[in-house]
Amino acid sequence: METSTLSEKGVRNYIDGQLTDHQGNFQDLISPLNGQRISQVPLSAQTALDDAVAAARKAFPGWSGMTMKERVQIFFEYRYLLNKHQEELTYLVHLENGKTLDEAAAEVAKSIELTEFACSLPQIVTGEVMEVSKGVECRTERKPLGVVASITPFNFPNMVPNWTIPNALVLGNCMIMKPSEKVPLSVERLAHILTEAGLPNGVFNVVNGDKDIVDAICNHPYIEAVSFVGSTKIAQIVYQKATHSLKRCVALGGAKNHLLVLPDAQISMTASNIAASMTGCAGQRCMAASAMVGVGAVEPIIDALCHEVRKIIPGENLGAVISLEAKQRIEGYITEAEALGAKILVDGRNPQVAGKEGGYYVGPTVIDFVTPDMAIAQEEVFGPVIAIMRAGSLDEAIEIENGSNYGNAASVFTQNGAWAKEVMDRPTAGMVGVNIGVPVPREPFSFGGWNESKFGVSDITGKSSVEFWTQLKKTTTKWNPEARINWMS
Ligand code: NAD
């Protein structure tokens, strides 16, 4: 499919409603599907950020001065346009990220759901009013912060930007978006769609780049808040830098998600859920199953899992991983675990993918008898790999889960309500599932992990994000001049 985004000039920044040319360094944009260069991405300098912030500051009074019900009209149109351009947006995600077309389409569908939630904000974000003494009223209202920034990762080029765009903007903020330099095409297209939907110039701006532009965002005196999604290492850095410059920040990091499989689990449902969770988006989901802890006699479930996993074929129903470096890292974890005594039940290293030899593919991999001290049990692999550990009891399995520094997701597979409740209560993860492979809370529930999977107070989506993107104005009024003044009024 041809797309309007792949212009000869490469990707461009989007500032004040216009594409802007970049004088300076570019980085090649490579499609993971075949290893081919498809475009180039500007590595912007501070001046581009300054221009974007100036445009956003100029737009802010007009945008924040509209009522939320007026602002939301533009997002009804945005939703319509996401739907209308769904095929093109899907293709862009597939091309730049390497996931399958079905997965890319699901991502765009999720962006539509996120926009629908934002369209409901006027029904949710109502203030409070109370007569606190005779003739004296207190009221609260949620007010926007001003210019805010959103920094996003490679694994969901369309959906993760839409975790922040609709909510932050409907709530009256103006935004600077810094997409991952590995997947900038989707956001460039979203910027056009927002303008087509009627968003005033300057309300949404895109500045491409890498570490330098992220540092500049964290230090910028006129950016009030930074939302970040990416690896834990960078989330920590961004959280520290942004809060050091007195900005509010929520920074979502990496994950190591545990599935606790009890011997009474329903075999085929458990096996197909685990297979889908570990291989969906080639394992490059922060909610992907990465470690399975089998309690007791779970061999029939492991056999069924291997059977399911063998149906998942790289280049057919399994997408590519983002880069050659990622492929080598993932395969390195498998090789190291094998050398340490783990048993490879399904080996996805170096698959042959006919017609896509240049692509970065790793086949689904199931590894048994991993021990909790191995790197593959502790670290985020971010590939279609499951490391199976064995536990003698539910307590031991929960201890293994609790031993992780991460805390995004944990799930249990069982038919026993009491055991399920133990796992709902005791894992140190922000998002827990019972008989669910990918326990993503859907709108209006919010998304966010615990421990080193998230730094900051609120979650990034749903109702919780309202607090992050707004500040509370408290107003006290008195309309009875005859009433005496006391120390509280
Ligand atoms: P990443 O941390 O490498 O990059 C994320 C963003 O940070 C990008 O925009 C990148 O340009 C920027 N960046 C990279 N290095 C930087 C540096 N040294 N200083 C400042 N900024 C820098 O993450 P990624 O590889 O793009 O994405 C994958 C990671 O994101 C995984 O760890 C995954 O678990 C995580 N993730 C988490 C969630 C969540 O909800 N917790 C969701 C999606 C992805």
Residues whose N, C-alpha, C, O or C-beta is under 5 A from the ligand:
A	BS01	NAD	I151 T152 P153 F154 N155 K178 P179 S180 E181 G209 D210 K211 V214 V229 G230 S231 T232 I234 L252 G253 G254 A255 C286 S453
